[in-house]
Amino acid sequence: MHQRILTLAIAGGLLFGIGNAQATNLGVQGQTWPIAEVNILKLLVESATQVDWSKVQQGLVKKADDWGDTLPQWNFPQAHVTRTVWFDPAIRLRKPVYGPKKSRSGNYEWGLMYPAGTRVNPLRYERPPSDMLFFNGNVPAQVAFAEAAYKARGAGIYLVETAGNPEALAKHLDMPVYYANQGILARFPIRKLPTLMGVGTGIHEYDLALTEMAPPYSVATLNADWSGIPPQIAIANHPSGARPETSHAKP
């Protein structure tokens, strides 16, 4: 009990300055300024008035105009043999998927739909309405082929440029031209150009058909190989998961 009273007395003395402690004025050394709060809004306005907005606008316009010239160029070799690579687009889920599930009582409850590791093929749920024609925008013959393909198929085909300036080409051809970015090329096994990527049929109903087309290019050839060349000779497997290749030399 006495020890507790002594502890409280010491704590009180330290807190309220009881005892021999004294406050000492050490004076002021050096120049001092009054404390003033900065008006942030005023500071922003003053900073904005010092910016040459015309130069900023010119820089943004130039950057937009030069966008197509700064894209990475993916110059794949030209196809010399027309062949189809069958590609299984299935993926494995890295995370579980949750959603509304119908119970036996008829009510919908939030629950696990697909656990992590489930193998899912998107083509079993959605069939893309348009195919994609990958081509090199720096090769005149491939550009002419892409133009003819779009005129023949319209909305049934997307023109996807791997090299060149898609914006400039779209203005020149007066038709939409897309760009094959790194994500697209990492997902699909594009190796030769031009390549038509569509959805297979029959035993390849749930595969993507990537048909590499050899010259001379024609819309008739494209129409014949729209869903891939029927498998004839198994050659090899694509390292990214493609099905065995089939080759078919054009006469």
C-alpha positions in Angstrom: 0.0 0.0 0.0 2.8 2.5 0.9 4.6 1.5 -2.3 1.6 2.3 -4.3 1.1 5.8 -2.7 4.8 6.5 -3.3 4.5 5.6 -7.0 1.5 7.8 -7.5 3.2 10.7 -5.8 6.2 10.4 -8.1 4.0 10.2 -11.2 2.0 13.2 -10.0 5.2 15.2 -9.5 6.5 14.4 -12.9 3.2 15.3 -14.5 2.4 18.5 -12.8 5.9 19.8 -12.1 5.9 19.3 -8.3 9.3 19.4 -6.8 12.5 21.3 -7.6 12.0 21.2 -11.4 11.9 24.7 -13.0 11.1 25.9 -16.5 13.9 27.8 -18.1 13.6 30.2 -21.1 16.4 29.4 -23.4 15.8 32.4 -25.6 15.6 32.6 -29.4 18.4 31.9 -31.8 18.3 32.7 -35.5 15.6 34.3 -37.6 12.0 33.3 -37.1 8.8 33.7 -39.2 5.2 33.7 -38.1 3.4 30.4 -38.7 0.9 30.8 -41.6 -1.3 28.1 -43.2 -0.9 27.9 -47.0 -4.0 28.4 -49.1 -3.9 25.3 -51.3 -6.5 26.6 -53.7 -4.7 29.9 -54.2 -1.4 27.9 -54.7 -3.0 25.7 -57.4 -4.5 28.7 -59.2 -1.1 30.5 -59.2 0.6 27.4 -60.5 -1.9 27.0 -63.3 -1.4 30.5 -64.5 2.2 29.8 -65.0 1.6 26.8 -67.4 1.6 27.3 -71.1 -1.6 25.4 -71.9 -1.2 25.9 -75.6 2.1 23.9 -75.6 0.4 21.2 -73.4 -2.4 20.9 -75.9 0.0 20.7 -78.8 1.9 18.0 -77.0 -1.2 15.9 -76.4 -2.4 16.3 -80.0 1.1 15.2 -81.3 1.1 12.3 -78.9 -2.3 11.2 -80.2 -1.2 11.6 -83.8 2.0 9.6 -83.3 0.3 6.8 -81.3 0.2 4.4 -84.2 3.8 4.9 -85.1 5.0 4.1 -81.5 3.3 0.6 -81.3 5.5 -2.5 -81.1 6.0 -4.2 -84.5 5.4 -8.0 -84.6 6.8 -9.0 -88.0 5.9 -12.7 -88.2 7.2 -14.7 -91.2 5.0 -15.1 -94.3 3.1 -18.4 -94.6 4.4 -20.5 -97.5 2.0 -23.5 -96.9 -1.7 -23.2 -96.1 -2.3 -25.2 -92.9 -4.6 -25.1 -89.8 -3.5 -25.3 -86.2 -6.3 -26.5 -83.9 -6.1 -24.6 -80.6 -7.9 -25.5 -77.4 -8.8 -22.2 -75.7 -9.7 -23.8 -72.4 -8.2 -22.2 -69.2 -7.9 -23.3 -65.6 -9.4 -21.0 -63.0 -6.8 -19.6 -60.6 -9.5 -18.5 -58.2 -12.9 -20.0 -57.3 -16.0 -18.5 -58.9 -19.0 -17.7 -56.8 -22.5 -16.8 -58.0 -26.2 -17.4 -57.6 -27.1 -21.1 -57.5 -30.6 -22.6 -57.5 -31.4 -24.7 -54.5 -33.7 -27.7 -54.2 -36.4 -25.4 -52.8 -36.3 -23.3 -56.0 -34.6 -20.3 -54.4 -31.3 -18.8 -55.5 -28.5 -18.7 -53.0 -25.0 -17.3 -53.3 -22.5 -20.2 -53.5 -19.5 -21.8 -55.1 -20.0 -22.4 -58.9 -16.6 -23.4 -60.0 -13.7 -24.3 -57.6 -10.1 -23.1 -58.3 -8.4 -25.4 -60.8 -11.6 -26.1 -62.9 -10.9 -26.3 -66.6 -13.2 -24.1 -68.6 -13.6 -23.8 -72.3 -15.2 -20.5 -73.2 -16.5 -21.9 -76.5 -19.0 -24.1 -74.6 -20.7 -20.9 -73.4 -20.2 -18.3 -76.1 -19.5 -18.6 -79.8 -17.8 -15.5 -81.2 -19.9 -14.1 -84.1 -16.8 -12.8 -86.0 -13.5 -14.3 -87.0 -10.1 -12.5 -86.9 -7.7 -12.1 -89.8 -4.1 -11.4 -88.6 -1.9 -9.7 -91.2 1.2 -7.5 -91.6 0.2 -3.9 -92.5 3.6 -3.3 -94.0 3.1 -6.0 -96.7 1.0 -4.6 -99.6 -0.2 -8.1 -100.7 -1.5 -8.9 -97.2 -3.1 -5.4 -96.9 -4.9 -5.9 -100.2 -6.1 -9.4 -99.0 -7.4 -7.9 -95.7 -9.3 -5.2 -97.6 -10.9 -7.8 -99.9 -11.7 -10.0 -97.0 -13.5 -7.2 -95.1 -15.4 -6.2 -98.2 -16.6 -9.8 -98.7 -17.4 -10.5 -95.0 -18.1 -7.2 -93.4 -18.9 -7.5 -89.7 -18.2 -11.2 -89.9 -14.4 -10.5 -89.7 -12.1 -8.4 -87.7 -8.9 -7.1 -89.4 -6.0 -7.4 -86.8 -2.7 -5.8 -87.8 0.5 -7.1 -86.2 2.8 -4.5 -87.7 2.3 -1.1 -89.2 0.1 1.7 -88.2 -3.5 0.5 -87.7 -4.9 4.0 -87.3 -3.4 5.2 -90.5 -4.4 2.1 -92.4 -8.0 2.3 -91.1 -8.2 5.9 -92.5 -6.7 4.8 -95.8 -9.0 1.8 -96.2 -12.0 3.5 -94.6 -12.7 0.4 -92.5 -11.9 -0.6 -88.9 -8.4 -2.1 -88.3 -7.4 -3.4 -84.9 -4.0 -3.9 -83.3 -2.6 -7.2 -82.1 -1.1 -6.3 -78.7 1.2 -8.5 -76.7 -1.7 -10.0 -74.6 -3.5 -11.2 -77.7 -0.3 -12.7 -79.2 0.5 -14.4 -75.9 -3.0 -16.0 -75.8 -3.2 -17.4 -79.3 -0.4 -19.2 -81.2 0.0 -16.8 -84.2 3.2 -17.9 -85.9 2.8 -17.1 -89.6 0.9 -14.4 -91.6 -1.7 -14.0 -92.7 -3.7 -16.2 -90.3 -7.4 -16.5 -90.1 -8.7 -17.4 -86.6 -12.2 -18.9 -86.4 -14.2 -21.6 -84.6 -13.9 -25.1 -85.7 -16.7 -27.5 -86.6 -17.5 -31.2 -86.1 -14.9 -32.9 -83.9 -13.3 -29.4 -83.5 -16.5 -27.7 -82.4 -14.8 -26.4 -79.2 -11.4 -25.6 -80.8 -10.2 -22.5 -82.5 -9.0 -22.9 -86.1 -5.9 -20.9 -86.9 -5.4 -21.2 -90.7 -2.1 -19.8 -92.0 -2.6 -18.8 -95.7 0.0 -19.0 -98.4 -0.1 -16.8 -101.5 -1.7 -16.2 -103.8 -4.4 -14.7 -101.6 -8.0 -14.8 -102.5 -11.4 -14.5 -100.9 -12.4 -17.9 -102.3 -9.5 -19.5 -100.3 -10.6 -17.6 -97.2 -14.2 -18.8 -97.6 -13.0 -22.4 -98.1 -10.9 -22.4 -95.0 -13.3 -20.3 -92.8 -13.6 -23.0 -90.1 -10.2 -24.5 -90.6 -8.9 -27.1 -93.0 -10.2 -30.6 -92.2 -7.5 -32.6 -90.3 -5.5 -34.9 -92.6 -1.9 -35.4 -91.3 -0.9 -34.9 -87.7 2.5 -33.2 -87.6 3.2 -31.7 -84.1 1.7 -30.1 -81.1 2.0 -26.4 -80.6 4.0 -25.6 -77.4 1.2 -23.3 -76.1 -1.4 -26.1 -76.1 -2.5 -26.2 -79.8 -3.9 -29.5 -81.2 -1.9 -31.4 -83.8 -1.3 -29.3 -87.0 -2.7 -30.3 -90.3 -1.1 -29.1 -93.6 -2.7 -28.8 -96.9 -0.6 -27.5 -99.8 -2.5 -25.3 -102.3 -2.2 -26.2 -106.0 
